[in-house]
Amino acid sequence: MKTLLRNFLKSESGAITVDWVVLTAAIVGLGLAAVASVHNSTNGLSERVGNAVAITTLGTEGE
């Protein structure tokens, strides 16, 4: 039983999988945070541009 426990504790085959899962989760989380940040910024910008276009006149009326 001691040998089985010792071999189990020495085995690192599952550690690599855990490392990759944690790394992938971190990358996905950072990607989602970046998309959320850009999404919020572009919504505000597009609203301001839309308002500016709506109130702008072309100056070619009556010509």
N, C-alpha and C positions, 0 to 999 in steps of 0.2 A: 504494500500500500504506500509506503514511503517513496519507493521508486516511481510509482505512478504519479504521485503528487509532485515530486521533484521534477519529473519530465514535463508535467503540465505547466508548472511555474516557469520553466526555462523556455518553453515553446513561444515563439514570437510570430507564428504564422497569422494569427488573428490581429495582431497589432498593426500590421501594414494596412489591412482593410479598414480598421478604425481610423487610422490617419487619413486615408483617402476620403472616407465619408465626412470627417470633420472638415477637411480642406474643401471638398466640394460644397458642403453646406455654407461655409464661409464665403465662397465665391458667389454662390447663388444669392445669399443675403446681401452682399455688397452690390450685386447687379440690380436687385430689386430696389435697394435704397437709391441708387443712381437714377433709375427709371422714374421713381416717385418724385425725386427732386427736379428732374428735367420736366416732368409732366406738369407739376405745379407752376414752374416758371413759365413754361410756354403757354399755359392757359391764361395767365395774367397778361402776357405780352400780346397774344392774339386778340384778347378782349380790348386792349388799348388801341391796337392797330385798327380793329373793326370800328371802334368809336371814332377814331380820327378820320377814317375813310367816309363814315356816314355823315360827318358834319362838313366835309370838304366839298366845295363847289368847283366845277371845272372852269368857269369863267368864259365858256364859249356859248353861253345862252344868248340868243338874239342876233347872232352873227350870220 
